[in-house]
Amino acid sequence: MKINGREINGPNRVTLVLPREQEEDIAIVATAIPDMSGVDKYLTPPKPPANQKPGGAVEYNFQDAGYIQQLAAYNVQKIAWIVLESLKGSDIEWETVEEENPSTWVNYQKEMQAAGFSEIEINRVCNACMEANALDESKLEAARQSFLRGQAAQ
């Protein structure tokens, strides 16, 4: 695919370098996930309880405490999947995280802590993963301004 004559090759990437004074700096590359449906192979979103009303209409109870708890657990696992999937290109060897076992996905945080990463560094890694997979308004505005400066120069 080309846009304005420029070939587009591959998903967005964000590189995060964590400095280490006693050893080599740690470079982590978070890569955008082109197809988020891969998580569906492992997780099923919870469904709220439903009540059938007279006349056949179905009403879902999105305020059900059990549903809210299941949804929160599902979201934690899905975020963990996004982080792990985004970090695949960084060639990280996890000891307790198993790709095929969703219950282990959240272990990435404990493993990173055990390896000496601070909570802030772990958050930076997670933010890089989210940044690779999303665009915020400030990035869009910066790209827009850069594009418009290029147009004005022509």
N, C-alpha and C positions, 0 to 999 in steps of 0.2 A: 504494500500500500504506500502511496505517496500523497503528501499534502504540500501544495505549493512547490512541487518538484523535489521535495525532500523525502527520502525513503524513511519510513517509520519501522524500526526494528526492535521489537521486544518491549516488555513492560517497564514501567518506571522503577528506578532504583534509588535508594537513599543509603549513603555510606556514612557510618558513624565510627569515629576513631576515639577510643578511650585511652588516654595516656597512662602509661605505667612507668614510674621512675626507675625501678630496679630491673625491669625487663623490657622487652619490645612492646610497643603500643599494640593495642588490640583493635583490629579493624573488623567491623561487622557490617555486612551488606544486607539490607532489607529490600526485598523485591516484591513488587505488586503481584497480586494473585489475579490472573486474567479471568479465572472462572471459579467463583465462590461455591459453586454447587458441589465441589469435592467434599465439603463437610457433611453433605447430606448422606454420604455413604456410611457415615459413622453416627450421626446424631439426627434425631427426629424432633422437631419443635413440639413443645407440649401444646395440648389443645384444652381450651377452657371447658368446664362442664356446661352442658347444654340442657335446657328445659324446653319441652314441646308445649306450646301454647294452644289453646282452643283454636281450631281452624287450621292446624298444621304448621303454624309459624314456629321457628326455632329461635330461642333467645339464649345467647351465650353469656355466662357470668365471668367477665374479665376481672372482677374484684375478688374472686374466690381465693382464699389464703393459700390453699394447696397449689392452685394454678400459678399464683404469683411466685411461690417458692420454686416450683419446677422451672418457671421461665427464667428466674434469676440464675439457677444452676445451669440451665442450657446456655445462657448468655456468657457465663464464665468460661464454660468449655469451648464455646464458639470463638471467643476472643483468644483463648489459648491456642486453638487450631490456627487462627489467623497469624499469630505470632510465630508459631512453629513452622508453618508453611512459608511465611515470608522469609524466615531465616535459613531455609534449606540451602541457599546458595553460599552461605557462610561456612559450610562444611563443619558444623558443630556436631560433636559426638556426645549424645546424651546417654547417661547411664541408667536413668529410671524412667525416661519418657519413651513410650512405645507408640509409633505412628498408628498402629492398628487398635490401640486400647485407649479410648477417650478418657477413662478414669485416671490415666497417668499424665495427661497433657499438662495439667496445672503444675506438675513437678518441675517444670523448667525454671520456675522462680526459686525453688529451694536449691536446685542444682547450681544456679548462678550464684546464689548467696554462699553456698558451700565452697565455691571456687574463688570467693573473695570479692565478688561484685557487690558494691554498696546498693542500698535500696534506690538511691537516685540514679545510679548507673543502669540498674534493671529497668527503671521507669524510662530512661532515655532510649534503651533498646526497644521497649514496647512502643514508645512514641515514634521511633524511626519506622517501625512496622506499620503503624497507623498512617504515618505521613506518606509512606510509599503507596499505600492503598487508597488514599483520599486526597482531595485538594481542598484547602481552605480558601476563604475569600481573599486573604492577604496574598497568597501565592497566585491566584487568578489575576488579581489586580496588578501585581508586579509583572506577570507575563503579558498582560494587556498593555501596560505602559511601555515595556520593552518592544513589543510589536509595533505600537504606534510611533515610537521614536525611529524605528527602522523604516517605517512607511514615510515619515516626514523627511528623512534623509534622502530618500529616493526622489 
